[in-house]
Amino acid sequence: MEEYVTDASLSETACSVAYPDLILRCVVLATVPLRACEFRDEKVFTAVGCISPLSPNDAGSCAKPVRVNFYGSWGMAAAFMESGDVMVLQGFYRLDPPSAPEVASGDALASAPSSVFVCPLPEEEGCVLRVLQPGKGGDVMEVLVTPSNMDAICMHGLTKSDAANHLYVHQCLAGPNAQQEEGRR
């Protein structure tokens, strides 16, 4: 079973250090489309998320937003994500927060003082991005993407027998109301 970083454990990580074995799981709250990077000569896509609940009792809580900046080819690979998706990122750096003028305009949620900023490790260092998306009829689709497989994305539907992931996605997407519905079933 995978172990995911929590708000507390992510806050304790040092900036500019590679964490190839840590897994960040969060619900995407908002995205900033692929655009020219403010600090580099490449493109950047940003997903702003909330660390996902670790148990049904934690659903709907968000201590601080997490801003994940996908630079270069990672930006193009991740740009399909949208609000409501669940992002699972293995391998990342924690970034120093930019000063206020460096944050993209209109991005107030992502630039809140308590935000944590991260970016994925290079693909060669083992970084993998999985995105869980809700499907029709309660199904969940998992998309595995890296910059090198953009032409042949690995995508599959989670089976109904994978109850833990289904419950997790539904809790993250609907918050506390989903818990009550799941409890009635």
Buried (B, 14 or more C-beta within 10 A) or exposed (E): EEEBBBBEEBEEBEEEEBBEEBBBBBBBBBBBEBEEBEEEEEBBBBBBBBBBBBEBEBBBBBBBBBBBBBBBBBBBBBBBBEEBBBBBBBBBBBBEBBEEEEBBEEBEEBBBEEBBBBBBBBBEEEBBBBBBBBEEEEBBBBBBBBBEEBEEEEEEEBEEEEEEBBBBBBBBBBBBEBBEEBEEE
